[in-house]
Amino acid sequence: MLKFMKSLNLWKAFAIFAALCVPSTGFSDNNWSGKHVGQLQSTDVNADCFYFSLEGVSVADPVKPDSQWFAIPRTQYGAKEAYVMLLSVKLTGGVVNVATNGTLSCGYATVRAVWLD
């Protein structure tokens, strides 16, 4: 019986170790480089975020696999600057780089960073 218990504990330890080694979607980053802004939408009456899509991107982040939309909460640091960058590349036909963080804001993929090359 003691040998069986040791074997069972070993399997439990292995299962816990394996679970900890699997990356969590909530901590994954997705980077999109050199993309044109598709649509840009200001805040909605029901949520304090602004939203946008990128051309050629059908899934903004695997955290919401059925949506191409990115969201930035207006209270997030740098939100106004991000909006200005997105609007400027939309109006000029330039490209933008976007990174998400694997979480949702206002029901859509949260943007961690927006930058221009």
N, C-alpha and C positions, 0 to 999 in steps of 0.2 A: 504494500500500500504506500509506503514512504517513497519508493522509487516512482510510482505513478504520480504522486503529488509533486515531486521535484520536476518530473517531465511536464506536468500541467503548468506549473509556475514558469518553466522555461518558455513554453508556448505563449503564455500570457505576456511575458516580457518581450518576446519576439513580435507579437501582434502590436503592442504599444509602440515599440521602436519603429515598426513599419509604418504605422499611422502617423507618427511624428515626422517621418521622412517624406511623406507625400506633401507637395506644396499646396497651400491653401489658395483658392481663387481670390479670397479677400486681400491677399498680399501680393498679387501678381501685377506687374506693370505691362502695359501694352503701349508701344510707341508707333506713331504714324508719322512718317517723314515725307516732306515735299508734296503735300496734298493741297488741292484747291478746295476752298470752302464751298460746299453745296448750298445749304440753306442756313440762314441765321435768323433766329427768332428772339425777341426780347422776352421779358418775364411774363408769366401767366398769372391770372388773378388768383389761382389756387396754389401757386408755388413760387418761391422767391429765387428762381434760377433763370439763367438764360440758356438757350439751347442752340446747337448747330449740328450740321452733318458735314462730312467730308466726301468729296467725289471719289468713287471707287471703293468706299468702305461700307460694307453691308452689315457688319457687326462691330459696333464701337468698342465693346469689351465683352468677353465671354460671361461676365457676371449677369448680363442681360442679352442672351443670345438671339433674341428676336427683334433687336432694335439697332438702327444705324445712328441714333441720336446720342450726342454728348451733352452733358449738363455742367454748368459752373454756378454754384451758389453765389449770389451777389455779395454775401458776407465773407466769402473766401478772400484771403489776402491776394492782391493782384487781379481781382476779378475785373475791375474797370480797365486795367491795362490789357488784359486778355481780350476783352470785348473790342477795344480799339484795334488791336493787332488783327483780330478776325475780320473786323469791318474793313480795315485798310486793304488786306489781301483780297477780300471779296470784291471791293470796288476797283482794284487795280489789276486783278487777274493773277496776282502773285500766289506763292505757295507758303504753307505754314507747317509747323511740326507740332504734334500734340501727344501728350502722354496721359494715360489713365492710371488709376490706382487699384482697380478691382473692386470698387464699392459703388453704391448708387447714391445719387443726389437727386431729389425731386423725381424719383422713379427712373432715372437714366444714368448712364455711365459717368462717373465723376471724373472730371479732368484734373490731373495733378499739375500739369504745366503746359504752357503754350509758348513757343519761341519761333523766331525767324532766323534763317541763316544769312 
